[in-house]
């Protein structure tokens, strides 16, 4: 074992201290292009049955935020919203110093890897992107909502057999990350009690 | 920042060095119950929209391996296999010094959290379990196959609205982990080129 490697308690505490930090609490600067590329490369360490690489990330540059906001606003109007609600939808495109989309790249009907495993892989890749950003000192949060299912937004991000899964906002955290939900009473682990009889 | 905290390059290299290690290359001892509980608790740092906790892990103790093997063998016979193939199916229940099942605990029709987000959360939780085991010095691999969809196996692990997603084997790695698939030509990250026109 490398002597410079910290003991596992330090590692585990670092992973265990990752919580979502919402866009209101994220400040400039966001990650550099090199840091984003490094975080995306760590995402590839997800378990990927068949090596399908069933996900990718798309970065929305500052110069494209207004175009995305226009898509969000149009979608909101098409869902029957107006006035301040449309502007709120538009503003979500400006969330966070950095904004990424997670795209699922599905192979439906794959003989060995059902879609649920492809989704698990995408979730695992997302986790490692978030872990990498956290370990670099950034806060981040996964966001979804109506924009993820908006057909015009999907067309603007996805090719054939692709699906927009969520957004990831990222930046310098302006407050300590903390749990949003009450502490779990116990880890989600139990011992198998054996086969069901009868 | 805590002075004992290593720089982010060391963290990222640790996460980036996680690869699956198959059961043939895993030796005793497996993780202790305390280590498994700690790894499962790190899994809870997955992004979990709505705090649904849509997954849990089940540990198959050494004393239950034979019972699981009998389920695997019965399922193989029901799929039309016989002889050595049935025995190979049975032997899979003895894979790895430690064996876990990942169970999805779905809330179908949730008003805010579609099933795909619940699957992403389960995949993210799996990633962090694997990361935690890796950082403790264990090797692990996610396995699936016909047993995951076997009705009798599912009944033995799942309650209502639950789904057996995969197995995780774990133990002391007997060789250096290495990529199974060719190195990715680039990280799965691109810049958004803007809305589709016309």
Interface residues (C-beta under 8 A of the other chain):
Chain A: X1 X4 X5 X6 X8 X10 X11 X12 X14 X15 X16 X18 X19 X20 X36 X37 X38 X40 X41 X42 X43 X44 X45 X46 X47 X48 X49 X51 X53 X55 X56 X57 X58 X59 X60 X61 X64 X67 X68 X70 X71 X100 X101 X104 X116 X117 X119 X120 X121 X122 X123 X124 X125 X126 X127 X128 X130 X131 X132 X135 X136 X137 X141 X142 X144 X152 X155 X156 X157 X163 X165 X166 X180 X181 X184 X187 X188 X189 X190 X191 X192 X194 X195 X196
Chain B: X1 X4 X5 X6 X8 X10 X11 X12 X14 X15 X16 X18 X19 X20 X36 X37 X38 X40 X41 X42 X43 X44 X45 X46 X47 X48 X49 X51 X53 X55 X56 X57 X58 X59 X60 X61 X64 X67 X68 X70 X71 X100 X101 X104 X116 X117 X119 X120 X121 X122 X123 X124 X125 X126 X127 X128 X130 X131 X132 X135 X136 X137 X141 X142 X144 X152 X155 X156 X157 X163 X165 X166 X180 X181 X184 X187 X188 X189 X190 X191 X192 X194 X195 X196
